[in-house]
Amino acid sequence: MKIVIGSDHAGFKLKEKLKAFFDKNKVDYEDVGAMEYDKNDDYPYYSIKVAERVAKLNCMGIVIGKSGQGEAIAANKVPGVRAVVYYGKNKSIIKLSKEHNNSNILALGAGFLSEEEAIDSVKLWLKTPFSKHSRHVRRLKEISRFEKR
């Protein structure tokens, strides 16, 4: 499974750490930026870029910023994207985001996660399958209908 990853300045350092983890574990990924640290860059550009690639390629994505909140909001503007936020403490929310919502983008809050926590959360998110339970499928279809209006 391909992963598209992107971040603004606040998530840049953590993005580079995740890329090193992906390289070490032979995970197929595409980095859409930022390619260098720029304290004046803005998260919507990178979050939407990740989201557009995820929607087009039908793959997974990771966006990283200070809290992950704005990154998820921006990513969720792209039809077909189901971005969720994680910034520590309760990993069960990561499992639920996949099992119930079939999330395809994980937004990480670099200001609230250590490198180890981020890697652990990504591993859990990637290995957790969608439950395909009828009520969850039905709810995702409802969301899809709204996107197509």
N, C-alpha and C positions, 0 to 999 in steps of 0.2 A: 504494500500500500504506500503510495506516494504521500508525502507531507509537504505542504507549502507553508513557509514560515516567514514572518515579517515583524518588524518592531520599529518604534520611534526611538529617540535618544534615551528615554527612561528604561526601555527594555533591551537596548542594544547589547549590553554586556551579557545579560542572561541569554539572549538569542545566540550569541557566539558560543557560550557554554553548551547550549543544547545542540548546536551544530557539531561541536566536538564529540558529544555523546552519540549523535547520529552517525558520524564518521566511524567512530570506534565500533559501533554495533551494526555497521553496514545498512543503515536505514536510508532509503531513497527519499531525498528531500530536494526542494527548490527554495532558495532564498530570494525573496522579491524586494529586500531592502529593509532598512537602510543598510547601505554598504559601508558606511563609515559613520562615526559618531558626529552628530551635528545637534548641539543643544537647542537650536531653533526649529528643528523639523516638527511636523505635526502628525499625530497618529492616524487621522482619518485616511490619509493617502495610502499608508501601508496596510491598514486594516481592510480597506475596500479592495486593494490590489490582491491581497490574500483571498478574500471572499470571492472575488470574480474568478480567480484561478480554481478555487475549490468547486464552485458551481459549474464551471466549464469542464473540468477534468473528472468531476465526481470523485474527489479524493478527500483527504483530511487536511486541516489547517491549524496553525498555531499563530496567534497574534499576542504580542507582549508589549505592555506599557507599564506605567507606574502602578495603577490599580487593576487594569484589565477592563474596567467598566466602560469607558468611552470606546475602547477598541471593540468590545462586543456590540455596543450600540451601533457603531459604524458598520461593522461586518454584517449585522442583521438587516441592513437596508438592502442587501443583495438577495434577490429571490432565490430560494433553494438553500439558503444558509441558515443553520441553527447553531449560533455561537453562544457559548456559556462561559461564565466567569469562574475562575478559581484563584483564590489568594490565600489559601492556607487553612489549617485547623481541621476541617471535617472532610476527609476524603470520600466519605459515602456519597457526597453530592456529585462527585465525578462519576461514580458508577451509575447513579440515577440519571445523570444527564445523557448517558449512552443507552442504558437499558430502557428508559421511558421516552426519551426525546430524540434518540438517534442523533445526538449532536455531532456536527462535522467540523466545528471550529472550537478550539479551546483557547480562551483568552486568559492570559496569566498576568497577575499583578507582581511585577518584579520588585516593587517597593515593599512587598509583604512576604516574599518567599525566598528561602535560601536556594542555592543551586541544587542541593540534594533534594529538597522538597519539590522543586520544579521538575526535576528528572523523574522522581517517584510518581508525581501526579501525571506526567505525560505517559509513562509506562502503563499505569493503571488505566488511563483513558483509552489508550490504543488497544489494550488487550480486552477491554470490556465490550461485549457484543450487544447489539440492539435486541431486546427481548422478542420483538415481533408479535407481542400479545395484541389481540384484536383491538382493545381499547386504545392502545398506544398508536397503532397503525391508523385507526379512525381519527384520532386527534391530529396526527401529522397531516392527514388528508384535508382536515378542516383548515389548518394553517395554510396549506398549499392553495386551497380555493381562494382564501383571502389575498394571497400574493398575486393571483391571476386576475383579480378584479380590475 
